[in-house]
Structures are given as structure tokens and as C-alpha cells.
Amino acid sequence: MTFFLSLFILLPLFSLADAPEAWQLGFQDPATPIMQGIIDLHHDIVFFMILVLVFVMWMITRTLYHFHYKKNPVPEKIIHGTAIEIAWTITPSLILVLIAVPSFALLYSLDEVVDPAVTIKAIGHQWYWSYEYSDYSQADDQTLAFDSYMIPDDDLELGQLRLLEVDNRMVVPANTHLRLIITAADVLHSWAVPSLGAKCDAVPGRLNQIPLFIKREGVFYGQCSELCGANHAFMPIVVEAVSLEDYISWISNKLEEI
């Protein structure tokens, strides 16, 4: 019991990262309200799981000890108990309600796009991602767009993460409501960044959307989470959240490169 409680309390301390780490036990450090809600819901459910586990183990141990044939050669002939039947029906129902209410609130928030200031389109390809910033264009209506490929091992610089770093990051402003439109050009893909609590299928011929509100600046790593062919493991996702001033400067520089 002490082990489970200690693990439950210390679990968040093992997960302060925006990228996967060796021997990681918990979630990555949340950077969006949605990811924070997912972690809170997980902890709530684990709490009830521990209670149920302890109660069931206690009942099994008690039954094996007190109802052993050597202690009770003549078995009890109890075949019905109204009180206990009511208890084991109402108690699980209450537990399910306590789990369902916050989970429904979180589920609805996943689809709530709140007046986005920036809209970005992510397109999955075999085996890279491309991004379109349709809010920005040149005078000739040429939209800001670029491809994002994984950096090979031979080209990595000191401090860059193997199989996770890309040549062009998706740069977004922090503390800003964003809308990400996701699709694919060939086969099924999935755009997933654990620190952002984001995972959305990229389906050819279909547009899916998710909201993002990144609470802090930083670099957040993800990967395609849908088996999409031979190089599925080599199409990472990197989101860089910067201040609004730096974001405007980045947009200006990108537009000049077009």
C-alpha cells in the first residue's frame, strides 16, 4: 500500500521533460491545459484503481483465511443477501460517475476551438510533414509553406536528439489560441506531440482539426503515431513555441525567403 501511494505522489516528479527520456515512468511535462487535464484525469482514475485493488485483495485474503475448510468444516449456506447486493451495485456506479464527469468535460474540450488567432495546416507524407501558414502570404498570394524532414544521424549537432530533430520546426506563438488542421497526401498518418496532449489522425481527403494553447515557450517533440510504411519511425514532429515578438520576426523572415 505504501509503495502504491508513494508512486502515485512521486509520479509527476519523474516526467518533467518535453521529449522522451530513458527510463521515463510518467507523462511528459504538460505544456497545454488539455495535457494538464489528461494528467489530472489519469491521477484521479489511478486513485480509484488503487482503492479497488486494495479492497479486492483484502477481501480475497480475508476469504481465504476465514473460510478455509480447516477453520469451517461445515460451510455457511448463505445464498442471498439484499444489503450486500445493493452495496456492490451502488458503489461501483458512484465510482463510474465520479470518473465519467471530469472525463466528459475533458472530452468536449478536445474539440472546442476558441476563436483561433493562428491557423496552421499540417500535411502528412511518406515520410515527412509539411506545414502551411495560410494566414500569411505574399502579394502574389503565395502562401507560407515548407516541408519538415528528420535530420539524419550524420548531420546532427551536439545536443540535438536522434530520430527527433527536424530541419524545419513548426514555430507557433505561446499563450495564443491556435487551430491545427491535419490531413494527409497519401496514406494514414497521425500527428502526435505528448507534451501538448495532441494526437490527431491525418486522413487523405479529410480535414481534422484540434485546438492548441501552449502555456509556455519551449521545444516540444512528437512523432507520427500511425503505421504508414517502411520509414514510419523517421518522420518526427517538432513544435517550437516562442514569444509573439519572435513569432512575428520568424514569419517576416520566412516570407522574405519565398
C-alpha positions as CSV (number, residue, x, y, z in Angstrom):
1,M,0.0,0.0,0.0
2,T,2.8,2.4,0.9
3,F,4.6,1.6,-2.4
4,F,1.5,2.5,-4.5
5,L,0.9,5.7,-2.6
6,S,4.5,6.8,-2.9
7,L,4.4,6.0,-6.6
8,F,1.2,7.9,-7.0
9,I,2.6,11.0,-5.3
10,L,6.1,11.0,-6.9
11,L,5.0,10.1,-10.4
12,P,4.8,13.7,-11.7
13,L,8.4,14.3,-10.5
14,F,9.7,11.7,-12.9
15,S,8.2,13.3,-16.0
16,L,9.5,16.9,-16.3
17,A,10.5,16.8,-19.9
18,D,9.3,17.9,-23.4
19,A,10.8,14.8,-25.1
20,P,11.0,11.1,-24.2
21,E,13.7,10.2,-21.7
22,A,15.4,6.9,-20.8
23,W,13.5,5.0,-18.0
24,Q,10.7,7.6,-18.1
25,L,7.9,6.5,-15.8
26,G,5.3,9.1,-16.3
27,F,3.9,11.7,-18.7
28,Q,6.0,14.4,-20.2
29,D,5.8,17.9,-18.7
30,P,2.4,19.3,-19.8
31,A,2.5,22.5,-21.9
32,T,-1.2,22.9,-22.6
33,P,-4.3,22.9,-20.4
34,I,-5.6,19.8,-22.3
35,M,-2.4,17.8,-21.4
36,Q,-2.7,19.0,-17.8
37,G,-6.3,17.8,-17.8
38,I,-5.3,14.4,-19.2
39,I,-2.7,14.0,-16.4
40,D,-5.2,15.1,-13.7
41,L,-7.8,12.6,-15.1
42,H,-5.2,9.9,-15.1
43,H,-4.3,10.5,-11.5
44,D,-8.0,10.6,-10.5
45,I,-8.5,7.2,-12.2
46,V,-5.4,5.7,-10.6
47,F,-6.6,6.8,-7.2
48,F,-9.8,4.8,-7.7
49,M,-7.9,1.9,-9.2
50,I,-5.7,1.7,-6.1
51,L,-8.8,1.7,-3.8
52,V,-10.4,-1.1,-5.8
53,L,-7.2,-3.1,-5.8
54,V,-6.7,-2.8,-2.1
55,F,-10.3,-3.7,-1.3
56,V,-10.3,-6.7,-3.6
57,M,-7.0,-8.0,-2.3
58,W,-8.2,-7.6,1.2
59,M,-11.5,-9.4,0.5
60,I,-9.6,-12.3,-1.2
61,T,-7.1,-12.6,1.6
62,R,-9.9,-12.5,4.2
63,T,-11.9,-15.1,2.4
64,L,-9.0,-17.5,2.0
65,Y,-8.1,-17.1,5.7
66,H,-11.5,-17.2,7.4
67,F,-13.3,-19.7,5.1
68,H,-10.6,-22.3,4.9
69,Y,-12.1,-25.8,5.2
70,K,-10.0,-26.5,8.3
71,K,-11.5,-23.5,10.1
72,N,-15.0,-24.1,8.9
73,P,-15.7,-27.8,8.2
74,V,-19.4,-27.1,7.8
75,P,-19.8,-24.3,5.2
76,E,-22.3,-21.5,5.6
77,K,-25.4,-21.9,3.5
78,I,-26.0,-18.2,2.7
79,I,-27.3,-17.9,-0.9
80,H,-28.8,-14.4,-0.9
81,G,-28.0,-11.0,0.8
82,T,-30.0,-8.0,-0.2
83,A,-27.9,-5.4,1.6
84,I,-24.6,-6.6,0.1
85,E,-26.1,-6.8,-3.4
86,I,-27.3,-3.2,-3.1
87,A,-23.9,-2.1,-1.9
88,W,-21.9,-3.8,-4.7
89,T,-24.3,-2.2,-7.3
90,I,-24.4,1.3,-6.0
91,T,-20.7,1.7,-5.0
92,P,-19.3,0.9,-8.5
93,S,-22.0,3.1,-10.1
94,L,-20.9,6.0,-7.9
95,I,-17.2,5.4,-8.8
96,L,-18.1,5.4,-12.5
97,V,-20.0,8.6,-12.2
98,L,-17.0,10.3,-10.4
99,I,-14.7,9.1,-13.2
100,A,-17.2,10.0,-16.0
101,V,-18.0,13.6,-15.1
102,P,-14.4,15.0,-15.4
103,S,-13.7,12.8,-18.4
104,F,-16.7,14.1,-20.3
105,A,-15.6,17.7,-19.6
106,L,-12.1,16.9,-20.9
107,L,-13.5,15.1,-23.9
108,Y,-15.6,18.1,-25.0
109,S,-12.7,20.5,-24.5
110,L,-10.7,18.5,-27.0
111,D,-13.0,19.6,-29.8
112,E,-13.5,23.2,-28.6
113,V,-11.7,25.6,-31.0
114,V,-11.8,29.0,-29.2
115,D,-11.5,31.9,-31.7
116,P,-8.0,30.9,-33.1
117,A,-5.6,33.7,-33.8
118,V,-3.4,31.5,-36.0
119,T,-4.4,28.6,-38.2
120,I,-1.8,26.1,-39.4
121,K,-2.3,23.1,-41.7
122,A,-0.2,20.0,-41.2
123,I,0.0,17.5,-44.1
124,G,1.5,14.0,-43.6
125,H,3.5,12.5,-46.4
126,Q,5.6,9.3,-46.7
127,W,7.7,10.1,-44.8
128,Y,7.8,13.8,-43.7
129,W,5.5,16.6,-42.7
130,S,4.7,19.8,-44.4
131,Y,3.1,22.9,-42.9
132,E,1.1,25.7,-44.4
133,Y,0.5,29.0,-42.7
134,S,-2.5,30.1,-44.7
135,D,-2.9,33.4,-42.6
136,Y,0.2,34.8,-44.2
137,S,1.0,35.2,-47.9
138,Q,3.0,37.4,-50.3
139,A,1.5,39.9,-52.7
140,D,1.2,37.2,-55.4
141,D,-0.9,35.1,-53.0
142,Q,1.9,32.6,-52.4
143,T,1.2,31.0,-49.0
144,L,3.9,30.4,-46.5
145,A,4.6,26.7,-46.6
146,F,7.5,24.4,-46.0
147,D,8.5,20.7,-45.6
148,S,9.9,19.3,-42.4
149,Y,12.3,16.3,-42.7
150,M,14.1,14.4,-40.0
151,I,17.8,15.3,-39.7
152,P,20.0,12.2,-40.4
153,D,22.3,10.9,-37.7
154,D,25.4,12.1,-39.6
155,D,24.1,15.7,-39.7
156,L,23.1,16.0,-36.1
157,E,24.8,18.7,-34.0
158,L,25.7,18.4,-30.3
159,G,22.6,18.4,-28.2
160,Q,20.2,17.5,-30.9
161,L,18.0,14.5,-30.3
162,R,18.4,11.4,-32.6
163,L,15.4,10.5,-34.6
164,L,13.5,13.5,-33.2
165,E,15.2,16.6,-34.7
166,V,14.0,18.2,-38.0
167,D,15.3,20.7,-40.4
168,N,12.3,23.0,-40.2
169,R,10.3,23.3,-37.0
170,M,6.7,24.3,-36.7
171,V,7.0,27.6,-35.0
172,V,4.0,29.0,-33.1
173,P,3.4,31.8,-30.6
174,A,3.0,30.9,-26.9
175,N,-0.1,31.9,-24.9
176,T,-2.2,32.2,-28.1
177,H,-5.2,30.2,-29.3
178,L,-4.2,28.1,-32.3
179,R,-6.1,25.9,-34.7
180,L,-4.2,23.0,-36.3
181,I,-5.8,21.5,-39.4
182,I,-4.5,18.0,-40.2
183,T,-4.7,15.9,-43.3
184,A,-2.5,13.5,-45.4
185,A,-1.4,13.4,-49.0
186,D,-1.0,9.6,-49.4
187,V,-1.7,7.2,-46.6
188,L,-2.9,7.4,-43.0
189,H,-0.7,9.3,-40.6
190,S,-1.1,10.7,-37.1
191,W,0.2,14.0,-35.8
192,A,1.1,13.5,-32.1
193,V,3.0,15.6,-29.6
194,P,2.7,14.2,-26.0
195,S,3.7,17.4,-24.1
196,L,0.8,19.2,-25.9
197,G,-1.7,16.5,-25.3
198,A,-2.2,16.4,-29.1
199,K,-2.9,13.3,-31.2
200,C,-5.0,13.6,-34.4
201,D,-5.3,11.2,-37.4
202,A,-4.2,12.6,-40.7
203,V,-6.5,11.0,-43.3
204,P,-6.2,11.6,-47.1
205,G,-9.2,13.6,-48.4
206,R,-10.3,14.6,-44.9
207,L,-9.6,17.6,-42.7
208,N,-9.4,17.1,-39.0
209,Q,-8.7,19.9,-36.5
210,I,-7.5,20.3,-33.0
211,P,-7.1,23.3,-30.7
212,L,-3.8,24.3,-29.2
213,F,-3.0,26.8,-26.4
214,I,0.7,26.4,-25.4
215,K,1.2,28.0,-22.0
216,R,5.0,28.4,-22.1
217,E,7.8,28.8,-24.5
218,G,9.8,25.7,-25.4
219,V,10.6,23.0,-27.9
220,F,8.2,20.0,-28.0
221,Y,8.9,16.7,-29.7
222,G,6.5,14.2,-31.2
223,Q,6.2,11.5,-33.9
224,C,3.8,10.0,-36.4
225,S,1.7,7.6,-34.4
226,E,0.0,5.7,-37.2
227,L,1.9,2.9,-39.1
228,C,2.4,4.5,-42.5
229,G,5.1,2.4,-44.2
230,A,8.7,1.4,-44.1
231,N,10.0,4.8,-42.8
232,H,7.2,5.4,-40.3
233,A,9.7,5.8,-37.5
234,F,11.6,8.5,-39.3
235,M,9.0,11.4,-39.6
236,P,9.3,13.2,-36.3
237,I,7.4,16.4,-35.3
238,V,9.0,19.4,-33.6
239,V,6.9,22.3,-32.3
240,E,8.7,25.4,-31.1
241,A,6.7,27.9,-29.0
242,V,8.1,31.4,-28.9
243,S,7.1,34.8,-27.8
244,L,4.7,36.8,-30.0
245,E,7.5,39.2,-31.0
246,D,9.8,36.4,-32.0
247,Y,7.0,34.7,-33.9
248,I,6.3,37.9,-35.9
249,S,10.0,38.1,-36.7
250,W,10.1,34.5,-37.8
251,I,7.1,35.0,-40.1
252,S,8.7,38.0,-41.7
253,N,11.9,36.2,-42.3
254,K,10.1,33.2,-43.8
255,L,8.0,35.5,-46.1
256,E,11.2,37.1,-47.4
257,E,12.6,33.7,-48.3
258,I,9.6,32.9,-50.6
